Amino acid sequence: MALTPYVLNNGEGEALWFFGTLLLIKATSEQTGGRFCLCEQRGRRGMATPLHRQPADDETFVVLEGQLHVFLGDEPPILAGPGATAYFPAGAPHAFAVASEEARWLDLTTANHEAFFRAAGSPAPERSLPPDAP
C-alpha cells in the first residue's frame, strides 16, 4: 500500500470532543499504514483522566503549551511544561491533569487507541473546547 504525503496546518484535522478536550486527528492509522495515530489535544484546567493503563497501547505526549500534571503509578505528580515529553509504555499505570488555564499537547499512539478516541468521542460541532466537560 502506497502512503501519500500531506501537510495539515495549525487547527486542521478531524475534530472530536473527547473526554473534555478538543482532539484534532493529525495523522490517522489509515494515513500511516497502521504504524501510529497522532492527535493534538487541548484542554482546560480541571480536565483530568483517572489512573489507567492501556494493556497493548504505548502512548507519548509532547506538551506544546501550558502545563500538565503527569502521574506515573504511585509516584508524586510531575509538572510537564512546554517541550516536555511523557512516555507511557503499554501496561504502565498513568494519568494526567491540565495544570494551567489551558494546555495543548500532542498524543502519539496506536491505531487501536485511535479507534477508542472515535468510539468514546463525538464530532466537534466547532473547533473549540467542549462546554462544561466532565
N, C-alpha and C positions, 0 to 999 in steps of 0.2 A: 504494500500500500504506500503510495507516494504521499508525503505530507506537504502541505502548502504553507510557505512562509506568510506572515501577515504582521501588521502593526495595529495595536489599539492605543489610542491616545488617552490622556487623563479623563476619567469619568466614563469611558466606554467599556462595554462588556455587558453581557446579560445580567440584569439586576434582579436580585431576590431580597426580600426581607426575611432574615433568618435569625432567630433567637435574639432579637433586639438589635440586630445590626443591619446595615445596608451591605450586601455582599455582591460584588461585581465579579463575574467569572471572566478571567482574563485569558486563560488557556484551558480548554476543555480536554478531557481524556481522549475524546474523538480527534481533536486537532493535534494531539501529541502522540497519537498511535498507542494510547493506553499507558504511556510512560508516567504521566503525572497530571494533576489538575492544579492550576494556580488561580487563587482568588485574592481580591483586595477586599478588606472589611473595614468598616467604620462603625464605631460605637461611642456611646456617651457614658459619662461617669455612672457607675452603678450596674452597668451591664456586666454580668459575670456568669461563668459556667460552674457547675458543680464539679467536684473532683471526679474524674472519669478516666477511662482508658479505652483505646481502640485496639482490640486484640490483633488486628492484621494491618493496621494503617499507621505508617510513620507520618509525622506532621512537623513542619518547620514554620515558625513565624519570623518575620523581619518587621520590626517596628519602624514605620515611616514618620509618623507624627504623634505627639502625645506620649503617654506612658501607660504601660500595663503592669499590673502585679502578676507575676508568674509563680504558680505553686507547683512544686515537684514533690509529689508524695507528701511525707510528713515534715519536709524541710520548711523553714520560715520563708515567707514570700520574698521574691527577688523583684526589685523595681527595674523594669526594662524600658529605656527611653529610645529616642530616635537612633537608628543604626544598630540596635541590639538584635541579636538572633537567639531564638529559643528553639531547641530541637527536642521533640518528644518521640522516641522510638516506639514502635508497636508494643503494646502491653504496659507501657510506663504510665503510672497514675499522674495526672496533671490537671491543672485548672488555670484559668486566668480571669482577671477583672480589670476593667478600664479604670485607671487611677487618676487620669486628668479629666478636664471637662469633656474633651473628645479625644479619640485616638484613631489612628489609621494604620493598618498593618497588612502585610502580605501573608497568605497562608498557602504554603506549598504542600500538597498532599496527594492522595491516590485517587484513582478512578472510583473506587468503592466509596470514598469519602464524598466525592462529588455527587454520587447518587443519593447519599444521605442529605446533603445540602438541599438538593432538589425536592426530596420527599418531605423533609421537615420544614422547608421554607415555602414562601409563596411569591409569585411575581410581584415585584415592587411597582406600584402604580406611578411612582415618581422616584427620581434619584435623590432621595433624602432619607434620613434616619426614620425608622418607623415611629409612629406616635406611641407614647406610653407603652413601651415594650415590657414583656415580663422580666 
